Amino acid sequence: MITKNIHSDFKICSSCGRKIEFRKKWEKNWPEIKFCSDECRRNKNKFDFRDAILVLLHERGSNKTICPSEVLPPEMKQDKVMMEHVRRSARLLAGDDKIEITQGGKVVDPTDFKGPIRLKLKINKTKESL
Ligand SMILES: [Zn+2]
C-alpha cells in the first residue's frame, strides 16, 4: 500500500512526486524541503498536465487506462522531456489518490517506478471534483 507518511527520513517532492531521501546537509531545514532538485523547484508550475490527465481519464471512463503520451499533442508525443513532465503530473495525482499508475495491469508505487506506465482513475472515491 502507498502511504503518504511524512516519515522523518524521506518525503515526497511536490514537483515530481518522487521520493526525497534525507540528506545530512538538510538537517537544519528538513521540514522546509519541498523539492528534490532546483530543476523541480523551477518546474513546479510549468507543464502541469494534471487537469489534462483527469479530463482524458474521465472522458475514457472509470475502468479504462490511458497512455501518458495521449495527453500530449501529436507533435510532442516523441518529446522525452515533455513525456517526463506528464509522468511528473501523474505521480502527483497518484500521490493525491486521484489516479492509479499501473504497469502490466498492476498498480505501482508512484514515487518509485521505471519504464512505461498507464494511468487509471481511482474509483474508490466519490466524484467530488470534475
Ligand atoms: Zn522532484
Residues whose N, C-alpha, C, O or C-beta is under 5 A from the ligand:
A	BS01	ZN	C13 S15 C16 G17 F35 C36 S37 C40
